[in-house]
Amino acid sequence: MEIQQTPENALSHSVVTALINAPIEKVNIADWLLNLPDAEYQRCSTQHLGAGISSTYEGTPVSINVETIGDALMVQHYVAVVHRADYCRMLSVSDSITKNGRTKVQVLWELKATKIDDKTCLYTNEIHATATPEMLGYIQEHGIDLKDAAAARQAASDAHNHEEAPNFAKSIENKALTGRYNQPF
């Protein structure tokens, strides 16, 4: 169940856009994401460690991503709540592992393509991180101020998003134009 982000539990919100030089009719974000090879995921950010695809018991696709965000090792289990050619809404209750221990954070990842003209579209990579009740307890137990944790997460998430979003857009573009992932950027 999705936790709604409020001022009391918000950790970060980052939106980065990039051009895809391919017609919207050829772009399929769901196909790109839900078949993304591990090596291609790793090429899109220096902080990406690994990726794989699985499913829930009900058969809903799941993208599993391992990456670092700031000083946290993140293991994300993104359930494809919506997975269309032009839009994916991926929701994860992610493991966050730091020097202080392990906790859970909810991450909502939205990937969207919007037509600009017949040859280009705009890619939007939007990430919301929300503290779970477990994380709020973890923060209190370790004497961490939520505002400090949120400021650190915001800076780290935004820097990460600015690196990966343009590379995701280029990878989506390559897949749209060639049908392959392994094209050089």
Order of alpha helices (4+ residues) and beta strands (2+ residues): beta-alpha-alpha-beta-beta-beta-beta-beta-beta-alpha-alpha
